[in-house]
Amino acid sequence: QVQLVESGGGLVQAGGSLRLSCAASGSNFRFNAMGWYRQAPGKQRELVATVSSSTDYADSVKGRFTISRDSLRNTVYLQMNSLKPEDTAVYYCYGRYLIRNYWGQGTQVTVSS
């Protein structure tokens, strides 16, 4: 059974940094793409960043967040700098293999003003 486990969330002051990690286990394949979504209270889940053969970012995080990946280990990272209160959300990692997405359980990121 494929599992993705996030870590690295927490509480940080505005302007601070956090690094999220997501490691997959139980797979005998390499994900075609990995990335991060987030969901704030009362809002829809939104794409934050994704990495495959290239990287893509939501406009709201460009220049502040950096996604990276260890393909051999099916691990993805999200370095978040210059955090803002509006970045507060549950962050979910995903891995896509063929047409299926696998999801982690999420990690809370809270940015205080």
C-alpha positions in Angstrom: 0.0 0.0 0.0 1.4 3.4 -1.0 1.7 5.9 1.7 2.8 9.5 1.7 3.8 11.1 5.0 4.4 14.8 5.4 6.5 16.4 8.1 7.9 19.9 8.9 4.8 21.9 9.6 4.3 24.0 12.6 3.8 27.5 13.9 6.0 30.4 12.7 6.0 34.1 12.8 5.4 36.1 9.7 8.6 36.5 7.7 9.9 33.2 8.9 10.6 30.0 7.1 9.6 26.3 7.2 10.7 23.3 5.2 8.1 20.6 4.5 9.1 17.1 3.6 7.0 14.3 2.1 8.2 10.7 1.8 6.5 7.9 0.0 6.6 4.3 1.0 5.2 1.1 -0.3 5.6 1.9 -4.0 7.5 -0.1 -6.6 7.3 2.8 -9.1 8.6 6.3 -9.4 6.0 9.1 -9.4 5.6 11.0 -12.6 5.1 14.2 -10.6 5.0 15.2 -7.0 3.8 18.4 -5.4 1.9 20.3 -2.7 -1.6 21.5 -2.3 -3.0 23.5 0.6 -6.4 24.1 2.1 -7.2 27.0 4.4 -10.3 27.0 6.6 -13.4 27.7 4.5 -11.5 27.6 1.3 -11.0 25.1 -1.5 -7.8 23.1 -1.8 -5.4 24.9 -4.1 -2.2 23.9 -5.9 0.9 25.4 -4.3 3.7 23.8 -6.3 4.4 20.8 -8.5 7.6 19.2 -9.9 7.9 16.8 -12.8 10.3 17.5 -15.7 9.8 21.2 -14.6 8.4 23.1 -11.7 5.3 25.2 -11.4 4.1 27.5 -8.7 1.0 29.3 -7.7 1.4 33.0 -8.3 0.9 33.7 -4.6 4.0 31.8 -3.6 6.4 32.5 -6.5 9.7 33.9 -5.3 9.1 32.7 -1.8 8.6 28.9 -2.0 10.9 26.4 -3.7 9.9 22.8 -4.5 12.5 20.1 -4.9 12.5 16.4 -5.3 14.5 13.3 -4.7 13.1 11.1 -7.5 15.0 8.0 -6.4 13.4 8.1 -3.0 10.0 9.4 -4.1 10.5 12.4 -1.7 9.5 15.9 -2.3 10.3 19.1 -0.3 8.9 22.5 0.0 11.1 25.3 1.3 8.9 28.2 2.4 10.4 31.6 3.0 9.0 35.0 3.8 5.9 33.3 5.2 2.7 35.3 5.5 -0.4 34.8 7.6 -2.3 34.0 4.4 -0.1 31.0 4.0 -1.8 29.4 7.0 -3.3 26.1 5.8 -3.1 22.4 5.9 -0.5 21.4 3.4 -0.9 18.1 1.5 1.6 16.4 -0.6 0.7 14.3 -3.6 2.4 11.9 -6.0 1.0 11.2 -9.4 1.6 7.9 -11.2 0.0 7.5 -14.6 -3.5 8.9 -14.0 -3.7 8.3 -10.3 -2.9 10.7 -7.5 -1.8 9.5 -4.1 -2.2 11.9 -1.1 -0.6 12.4 2.3 -2.7 13.2 5.4 -1.6 16.8 5.6 0.5 18.9 7.9 -0.6 22.1 9.5 1.3 25.3 8.8 0.3 28.3 10.9 1.8 31.8 10.3 1.2 34.3 13.1 1.2 38.1 12.4 
